[in-house]
Amino acid sequence: MTQTSLGVQSVPRANCWQLKFLKTFQNIAKSGRVCFIMKIKDLPKVDRPREKLVAKGAENLKDSELLAILLRTGTKGKNVIEIASQILSKNSKKRLLQMTYEDLSKISGIDSGKATTLLAAFELSKRALEVNDTNLPLINGAKDTAAQLSDMRDLKKEHFVVLYLNAKNQLVHKETISMGTLNANLVHPREVFEPALKYSAAQIIAAHNHPSGDPKPSDDDMEITKRLTEAGKLMGIDMIDHIIISKNSYFSLKEEGCLNTK
């Protein structure tokens, strides 16, 4: 406070503003009209749904956070996470998948744009659930593997291919890792196992061709097999065989006792 010419103490301007704001806030609070809305942009970045998904993966988000990403924005008086939580508290996830455009449009906080976005996401989810693995090729041994690699018999250059299998020994993906003269330095475990993680493979089968016609493994073939087997053990993804394809035959390191899986 400062002393005026009339001997009256005055309150500094900053303090006057603070007292005025506090008094106004208290009056509003008494009237029951206070409603503090926490906006998504007010949250720490690590707690915002989109940023959290990028940083931690979709599987680590709550249902309300996933739904909030689809809804995109909130409404006057509610942020998008609050709207998502409210929707989920009144409707099961199964019920949401069964809703029509009209059903969604009746929910508070969901306009036409949000309803169409949700319908598209729900329909895609339902179609994904309908996909089954009954038609996936079954790999029960080297003969089945060689059948999947018949197109490699006449290749003029060496190709290193990996078959990715699920826990049921079904082929979920096949990928060419490298082409050209094969040596241990050209096949990196990272390139082999990245697709395994992407396609949730439980085991892999390595394969390459010998244009020379002789399918017996070279020293480089054995070194590659050893490196991949060891890398697979660390990642919990078994390498169950390495097949060498030639024009008229094949060589299975597993069947010939050359694959150490212990």
C-alpha positions in Angstrom: 0.0 0.0 0.0 1.0 3.6 -0.6 0.2 6.8 1.3 -1.8 9.4 -0.7 -1.8 13.2 -0.1 -5.1 12.8 1.8 -3.5 10.3 4.1 -5.5 7.4 2.7 -3.7 4.2 1.9 -4.2 2.9 -1.6 -3.8 -0.7 -2.9 -1.2 -1.2 -5.7 -2.8 -1.6 -9.1 -1.8 -5.3 -9.5 -3.2 -6.1 -6.1 -6.4 -4.3 -6.9 -6.9 -6.4 -10.0 -6.2 -9.6 -8.0 -8.7 -8.7 -5.3 -11.3 -7.7 -7.8 -10.9 -11.0 -9.7 -11.0 -13.0 -6.4 -14.1 -11.2 -5.3 -15.8 -11.8 -8.7 -14.9 -15.5 -8.7 -16.2 -15.9 -5.1 -19.5 -14.3 -6.1 -19.9 -16.6 -9.1 -19.0 -19.6 -7.1 -21.7 -18.7 -4.5 -24.2 -18.5 -7.3 -23.3 -22.0 -8.5 -22.3 -20.8 -12.0 -18.7 -21.9 -11.9 -17.8 -24.5 -14.5 -14.1 -25.0 -15.2 -13.5 -26.8 -18.5 -10.2 -28.6 -18.9 -9.3 -28.5 -22.6 -7.2 -31.1 -24.3 -4.6 -28.5 -25.1 -4.3 -27.7 -21.4 -3.2 -31.3 -20.6 0.5 -32.2 -20.6 1.5 -33.5 -24.1 2.1 -37.0 -22.7 -1.5 -37.2 -21.6 -3.1 -36.0 -24.8 -4.7 -39.0 -26.7 -3.0 -38.4 -30.1 0.5 -37.8 -28.7 0.1 -40.7 -26.2 -0.8 -43.0 -29.1 2.3 -42.0 -31.1 4.5 -42.3 -28.0 3.2 -45.5 -26.4 1.1 -47.3 -29.1 -2.7 -47.6 -29.5 -2.8 -50.7 -27.2 -1.8 -48.6 -24.2 -4.7 -46.1 -24.5 -7.9 -46.3 -22.6 -11.1 -46.9 -24.5 -12.2 -43.3 -23.8 -8.9 -42.0 -25.3 -9.3 -44.1 -28.4 -12.8 -42.9 -28.9 -11.7 -39.3 -28.2 -9.3 -39.5 -31.1 -12.2 -40.6 -33.4 -14.4 -37.8 -32.1 -11.6 -35.3 -32.6 -13.2 -32.3 -30.7 -15.4 -31.6 -27.7 -18.4 -29.4 -27.3 -19.2 -26.3 -25.4 -18.9 -27.3 -21.7 -17.2 -30.7 -22.3 -13.9 -31.7 -23.6 -13.6 -34.6 -26.0 -12.4 -37.1 -23.4 -15.4 -36.3 -21.2 -17.8 -36.9 -24.0 -16.1 -40.2 -24.9 -16.2 -41.3 -21.3 -19.9 -40.4 -21.0 -20.7 -42.3 -24.2 -18.9 -45.4 -23.0 -20.6 -45.2 -19.6 -24.0 -45.4 -21.2 -23.2 -47.8 -24.1 -21.2 -51.0 -24.2 -18.6 -51.3 -27.0 -20.6 -54.1 -28.5 -23.7 -51.9 -28.5 -21.7 -49.1 -30.2 -20.7 -51.5 -33.0 -24.4 -52.2 -33.6 -25.5 -48.5 -33.8 -26.9 -46.9 -36.9 -26.3 -43.3 -38.0 -29.6 -42.3 -36.4 -28.6 -43.9 -33.1 -25.3 -42.2 -33.0 -26.8 -38.8 -34.0 -29.0 -38.9 -30.9 -26.1 -39.1 -28.5 -25.2 -35.8 -26.9 -21.9 -34.5 -28.3 -22.0 -36.4 -31.6 -22.9 -34.4 -34.7 -23.2 -35.6 -38.3 -19.4 -35.5 -38.9 -18.6 -37.5 -35.8 -21.4 -40.0 -36.5 -20.0 -40.8 -40.0 -16.5 -41.1 -38.7 -17.5 -43.5 -36.0 -19.7 -45.6 -38.4 -16.7 -46.0 -40.7 -14.4 -47.0 -37.9 -16.9 -49.5 -36.5 -17.6 -51.0 -39.9 -13.9 -51.5 -40.5 -13.6 -53.2 -37.1 -16.4 -55.6 -37.9 -14.9 -56.5 -41.2 -11.6 -57.1 -39.6 -13.2 -59.4 -37.0 -14.7 -61.4 -39.9 -11.3 -62.3 -41.3 -10.3 -65.8 -40.2 -7.2 -67.9 -40.7 -8.9 -71.0 -42.1 -7.5 -70.3 -45.6 -3.9 -69.7 -44.5 -1.4 -72.3 -45.9 -0.3 -74.8 -43.3 3.5 -75.5 -43.0 4.1 -78.9 -41.4 7.6 -79.5 -42.6 10.2 -78.9 -45.2 8.1 -80.4 -48.0 5.4 -77.8 -47.4 8.0 -75.0 -47.2 9.5 -76.1 -50.5 6.1 -76.0 -52.1 5.7 -72.4 -51.1 9.0 -71.6 -52.6 8.7 -73.3 -56.0 9.0 -70.0 -57.8 12.6 -69.8 -56.6 13.8 -72.9 -58.4 14.6 -71.1 -61.7 15.9 -67.8 -60.3 19.3 -66.8 -61.8 20.4 -64.8 -58.7 20.3 -65.8 -55.1 17.2 -64.6 -53.2 16.9 -64.7 -49.4 13.3 -65.1 -48.4 11.7 -65.5 -45.0 8.4 -67.3 -44.3 6.5 -65.9 -41.2 4.3 -68.4 -39.4 1.8 -68.0 -36.5 1.6 -70.3 -33.5 -0.5 -72.7 -35.6 2.2 -73.2 -38.2 0.2 -71.2 -40.7 1.9 -68.9 -43.2 0.9 -65.3 -42.5 3.5 -63.5 -44.6 6.4 -64.1 -47.0 9.1 -61.5 -47.7 12.2 -61.2 -49.8 15.0 -59.8 -47.6 17.8 -59.6 -50.1 18.9 -60.5 -53.6 22.3 -61.2 -55.0 25.3 -63.2 -53.8 24.5 -64.3 -50.3 26.9 -63.8 -47.4 26.6 -63.4 -43.7 27.0 -59.6 -43.9 24.1 -59.1 -46.3 21.4 -60.6 -44.1 20.9 -58.6 -40.9 18.7 -60.0 -38.1 16.9 -56.6 -37.8 15.6 -56.8 -41.4 14.5 -60.4 -40.9 12.7 -59.9 -37.6 11.0 -56.5 -38.2 8.3 -58.2 -40.4 7.9 -60.9 -37.7 6.9 -58.2 -35.2 4.7 -56.4 -37.8 2.7 -59.6 -38.6 2.8 -61.0 -35.1 4.7 -64.1 -36.2 5.6 -66.8 -33.6 8.2 -68.5 -35.8 10.1 -68.1 -39.0 11.6 -70.2 -41.7 14.5 -68.8 -43.7 15.1 -69.8 -47.3 17.3 -69.1 -50.2 18.1 -70.6 -53.6 21.3 -71.9 -55.1 21.3 -71.2 -58.8 24.3 -73.5 -59.2 22.0 -76.5 -58.6 23.7 -77.8 -55.5 21.5 -77.2 -52.4 24.2 -78.1 -49.8 24.8 -75.3 -47.4 28.0 -73.2 -47.6 29.9 -71.8 -44.6 28.1 -68.5 -45.1 24.7 -70.3 -45.0 25.6 -71.9 -41.7 26.8 -68.6 -40.2 23.6 -66.8 -41.3 21.5 -69.6 -39.8 23.4 -69.4 -36.5 23.0 -65.6 -36.3 19.3 -65.7 -37.0 18.7 -68.5 -34.6 20.4 -66.7 -31.8 18.6 -63.4 -32.6 15.3 -65.3 -32.6 15.9 -66.8 -29.1 16.5 -63.3 -27.7 13.2 -62.0 -29.3 11.1 -65.1 -28.4 10.6 -65.9 -32.1 11.8 -69.4 -33.1 13.6 -70.0 -36.3 12.4 -73.5 -37.1 14.2 -74.2 -40.3 16.5 -72.9 -43.1 15.7 -74.3 -46.5 18.0 -74.2 -49.5 16.3 -74.5 -52.9 17.8 -75.7 -56.1 16.3 -76.4 -59.5 15.4 -80.1 -58.7 15.7 -80.5 -55.0 16.0 -78.8 -51.6 18.1 -79.1 -48.4 16.5 -78.6 -45.0 19.0 -77.8 -42.3 16.4 -79.0 -39.7 15.9 -82.4 -41.3 19.6 -82.9 -41.8 20.3 -82.1 -38.2 22.2 -78.9 -39.0 19.9 -76.5 -37.1 20.7 -76.0 -33.4 17.5 -74.7 -31.8 18.6 -75.4 -28.2 
